[in-house]
Amino acid sequence: MKKPLWVIDKERARRASAQETIWLFGLHAVRDALLNPRRTRLRLVVTPNALDRLGDAVAASGLEPEISDPRRFAAPLDPESVHQGAALEARPLDWGSLRDAALSDGPGPARIVLLDRVTDPHNVGAILRSAEVFGARAVVGVERHAAPETGSLAKAASGALERQPYIRVKNLSDAMEELRAMGFLLLGLAGEGGRTIGAALDGRRDRPVALVLGAEGPGLRDKTQATCDELVRIGAAGSFGSLNVSNAAAVALYAASPESVPSAT
């Protein structure tokens, strides 16, 4: 039997309300969120010890902290969350459009990371850290079948979520075509890639580049592969299974850096 419309509407409203705010946790994630002027902060719950360690960031934020007993931590977190005595309720960040990120100022030609259904928040968090280190303009995922902005992702990013744009798009292939129209070279990472990243970029490092990575196991979907300009691989000294997607992203960003690196990468 179908659910009544009023029940469906109520469920949708409840889901929408739940998505309006997120709980960030962990000392690094909370500190950087408190210091981020782009972040709308609503409620801060800390233990006395955590407050001592976050005192400067709390003062700078202007937010009045709620002091909580560490044995009965007041924030509504999963019991398995390693919160380190600090949790912050906040609104998700709005990084604007993919076009804005692609055309934003930065050192050298733009580099963007596109994720094809990478759902593990720990992997996405690690990728955000690498993207920040290597100066990527943005990390891009899809709205469905991808890791959303959550406390787990923020903790894995260890503060990078507050500085590194993480943009969600409805359709990855459409986003790739949009980047192609802006002059981006679309390189998809796949074990069957004919050339290494370095070889594919020989003489073309002045081009803006989008690196497209798939989830571990399934890899890039057929439509995603077909939309790439070229499938490339990471050079290896010998035979091996595969790299974790976050490790592959770090190596690919290094190999695609505007500075010349050996073509074996």
PLY file of the C-alpha trace (Angstrom):
ply
format ascii 1.0
element vertex 265
property float x
property float y
property float z
element edge 264
property int vertex1
property int vertex2
end_header
0.00 0.00 0.00
1.29 3.44 -0.93
2.07 5.93 1.80
-0.32 8.90 2.08
1.05 12.12 0.60
1.09 13.80 3.99
3.34 11.05 5.34
5.72 11.41 2.38
5.81 15.19 2.80
6.53 14.83 6.52
9.37 12.40 5.87
10.86 14.72 3.27
10.64 17.67 5.63
12.34 15.67 8.39
15.18 14.65 6.04
15.59 18.23 4.81
15.67 19.53 8.38
18.31 16.98 9.35
20.47 18.11 6.44
20.32 21.76 7.43
23.00 21.33 10.10
25.85 18.94 10.74
27.86 18.08 13.84
31.62 18.44 13.46
33.80 16.76 16.05
37.44 16.36 16.98
39.88 19.07 18.03
41.33 19.83 14.58
38.00 19.89 12.77
36.30 22.01 15.43
39.20 24.45 15.77
39.38 25.15 12.04
35.59 25.47 11.78
35.59 27.99 14.63
38.23 30.02 12.80
36.52 29.81 9.39
34.58 33.02 8.62
32.63 31.16 5.92
31.18 28.70 8.44
27.86 29.42 10.17
28.28 28.07 13.72
25.31 27.32 15.96
26.26 25.33 19.05
29.56 24.36 20.64
29.83 21.55 23.19
33.20 21.01 24.87
34.69 19.34 27.91
36.79 21.52 30.26
39.98 19.95 28.91
38.98 20.57 25.28
38.07 24.17 26.11
41.57 24.71 27.47
43.01 23.49 24.17
40.58 25.46 21.99
40.43 28.63 24.07
41.87 30.97 21.41
39.62 29.63 18.64
36.52 29.77 20.87
37.29 33.37 21.80
37.81 34.31 18.15
34.51 32.72 17.12
32.44 34.67 19.66
30.41 31.51 20.33
29.43 30.74 23.92
30.52 27.16 24.66
28.45 24.61 26.56
30.66 22.83 29.08
29.94 19.12 29.22
30.96 16.25 31.46
33.21 13.94 29.37
31.41 10.90 30.79
28.03 12.19 29.57
28.97 14.20 26.51
25.98 16.34 25.57
26.39 16.52 21.78
24.15 14.09 19.81
26.97 12.09 18.24
27.36 8.45 17.37
28.80 6.69 20.45
31.70 5.48 18.30
32.71 9.03 17.31
36.16 9.98 18.57
35.18 13.53 19.48
38.12 14.38 21.79
35.73 16.42 23.93
34.73 18.90 21.21
31.67 19.05 18.96
30.27 21.91 16.89
26.84 22.15 15.29
27.15 24.14 12.07
25.62 24.64 8.65
27.24 23.00 5.62
29.62 25.17 3.64
28.58 26.73 0.35
31.56 26.87 -2.02
29.57 28.23 -4.95
29.53 26.79 -8.45
32.01 24.51 -10.17
32.65 27.27 -12.71
33.54 29.74 -9.97
36.03 27.27 -8.47
37.53 26.37 -11.84
38.11 30.01 -12.72
39.30 31.09 -9.26
42.74 32.59 -8.79
45.55 30.33 -7.72
49.18 29.48 -8.39
49.73 28.09 -11.87
47.21 26.37 -14.14
44.19 24.92 -12.36
43.99 21.35 -11.08
40.64 19.84 -10.06
39.85 16.38 -8.66
36.62 14.69 -9.76
35.33 11.70 -7.78
33.09 9.13 -9.45
30.93 7.69 -6.66
33.58 7.71 -3.93
31.39 7.17 -0.88
33.83 6.57 2.00
34.08 9.79 4.06
37.55 8.83 5.28
38.82 8.58 1.70
37.21 11.87 0.70
38.61 13.56 3.80
42.11 12.33 2.96
41.68 13.49 -0.66
40.71 16.96 0.57
43.95 17.08 2.58
46.01 16.15 -0.47
44.09 18.61 -2.66
44.90 21.40 -0.23
48.59 20.46 -0.11
48.91 20.42 -3.91
46.82 23.54 -4.50
43.82 22.01 -6.28
41.02 24.46 -7.01
38.34 22.00 -5.89
37.36 18.42 -5.15
34.12 17.50 -6.88
31.68 14.70 -6.07
28.16 13.86 -7.12
25.12 14.71 -5.01
24.03 11.06 -4.83
26.28 8.05 -4.24
29.07 10.21 -2.82
30.26 11.14 0.65
28.33 14.17 1.94
29.76 16.77 4.29
29.66 15.08 7.70
31.53 15.07 10.97
33.40 11.92 9.96
34.53 13.48 6.70
35.58 16.68 8.46
37.60 14.76 11.05
39.33 12.73 8.33
40.13 15.98 6.51
41.74 17.31 9.71
40.68 20.89 9.01
41.11 20.85 5.20
37.33 20.85 4.72
37.27 24.45 5.95
39.75 25.62 3.32
39.52 23.23 0.36
36.38 23.62 -1.79
34.26 20.43 -1.87
31.56 20.83 -4.50
28.71 18.41 -5.21
27.19 18.23 -8.70
24.09 16.48 -10.00
25.75 14.78 -12.96
29.47 14.07 -13.18
29.59 13.76 -16.98
27.85 17.12 -17.36
30.38 18.66 -14.97
33.22 17.15 -17.01
31.79 18.62 -20.21
31.51 21.99 -18.48
35.18 21.82 -17.54
36.14 20.72 -21.07
34.39 23.80 -22.43
36.58 25.89 -20.13
39.72 24.31 -21.59
40.36 21.57 -19.03
42.11 18.37 -20.03
40.15 15.45 -18.55
42.37 12.57 -17.42
40.72 9.48 -15.97
42.78 7.18 -13.76
42.44 3.54 -14.73
44.71 0.53 -14.54
44.25 -0.01 -18.28
45.42 3.52 -19.09
47.82 3.52 -22.02
50.17 6.20 -20.69
51.30 7.42 -17.31
50.05 10.77 -16.03
53.46 12.34 -16.58
53.70 11.11 -20.17
50.19 12.35 -20.95
51.10 15.80 -19.67
54.45 16.15 -21.44
54.33 19.52 -23.16
50.86 20.23 -21.75
51.48 21.14 -18.13
50.33 24.68 -18.82
46.80 23.33 -19.44
44.17 23.23 -16.67
43.70 19.57 -15.74
40.86 17.60 -14.16
41.85 14.26 -12.62
38.97 11.79 -12.51
39.08 8.96 -9.97
36.61 6.15 -9.35
35.68 4.20 -6.28
37.81 1.25 -5.26
36.52 -1.89 -6.90
34.11 -0.51 -9.53
36.52 2.18 -10.72
35.28 4.67 -13.28
31.86 4.05 -14.78
31.62 3.48 -18.55
30.02 6.89 -19.17
32.71 8.58 -17.10
35.48 6.81 -19.01
33.92 7.76 -22.32
33.78 11.42 -21.28
37.49 11.57 -20.41
39.99 12.85 -22.96
42.34 10.04 -22.03
42.68 7.20 -19.55
46.00 7.29 -17.72
47.73 5.23 -15.09
50.14 5.73 -12.22
53.59 4.42 -13.05
54.78 1.59 -10.82
58.10 -0.15 -10.28
56.48 -3.57 -10.45
53.15 -5.35 -10.56
50.71 -4.63 -7.75
46.96 -4.75 -7.11
45.86 -1.14 -6.76
46.27 1.92 -4.59
43.66 3.13 -2.15
41.75 5.93 -3.92
42.99 8.57 -1.48
46.60 7.47 -2.03
46.03 7.41 -5.79
44.68 10.97 -5.63
47.77 12.20 -3.78
50.14 10.55 -6.27
48.10 11.80 -9.24
48.08 15.38 -7.94
51.84 15.27 -7.53
52.31 13.76 -10.98
50.04 16.41 -12.51
51.70 19.36 -10.76
52.52 22.23 -13.13
56.24 21.81 -12.39
57.97 19.26 -14.57
58.37 15.82 -12.98
59.76 12.59 -14.45
57.43 11.17 -17.11
57.37 7.80 -15.31
54.73 9.20 -12.93
0 1
1 2
2 3
3 4
4 5
5 6
6 7
7 8
8 9
9 10
10 11
11 12
12 13
13 14
14 15
15 16
16 17
17 18
18 19
19 20
20 21
21 22
22 23
23 24
24 25
25 26
26 27
27 28
28 29
29 30
30 31
31 32
32 33
33 34
34 35
35 36
36 37
37 38
38 39
39 40
40 41
41 42
42 43
43 44
44 45
45 46
46 47
47 48
48 49
49 50
50 51
51 52
52 53
53 54
54 55
55 56
56 57
57 58
58 59
59 60
60 61
61 62
62 63
63 64
64 65
65 66
66 67
67 68
68 69
69 70
70 71
71 72
72 73
73 74
74 75
75 76
76 77
77 78
78 79
79 80
80 81
81 82
82 83
83 84
84 85
85 86
86 87
87 88
88 89
89 90
90 91
91 92
92 93
93 94
94 95
95 96
96 97
97 98
98 99
99 100
100 101
101 102
102 103
103 104
104 105
105 106
106 107
107 108
108 109
109 110
110 111
111 112
112 113
113 114
114 115
115 116
116 117
117 118
118 119
119 120
120 121
121 122
122 123
123 124
124 125
125 126
126 127
127 128
128 129
129 130
130 131
131 132
132 133
133 134
134 135
135 136
136 137
137 138
138 139
139 140
140 141
141 142
142 143
143 144
144 145
145 146
146 147
147 148
148 149
149 150
150 151
151 152
152 153
153 154
154 155
155 156
156 157
157 158
158 159
159 160
160 161
161 162
162 163
163 164
164 165
165 166
166 167
167 168
168 169
169 170
170 171
171 172
172 173
173 174
174 175
175 176
176 177
177 178
178 179
179 180
180 181
181 182
182 183
183 184
184 185
185 186
186 187
187 188
188 189
189 190
190 191
191 192
192 193
193 194
194 195
195 196
196 197
197 198
198 199
199 200
200 201
201 202
202 203
203 204
204 205
205 206
206 207
207 208
208 209
209 210
210 211
211 212
212 213
213 214
214 215
215 216
216 217
217 218
218 219
219 220
220 221
221 222
222 223
223 224
224 225
225 226
226 227
227 228
228 229
229 230
230 231
231 232
232 233
233 234
234 235
235 236
236 237
237 238
238 239
239 240
240 241
241 242
242 243
243 244
244 245
245 246
246 247
247 248
248 249
249 250
250 251
251 252
252 253
253 254
254 255
255 256
256 257
257 258
258 259
259 260
260 261
261 262
262 263
263 264
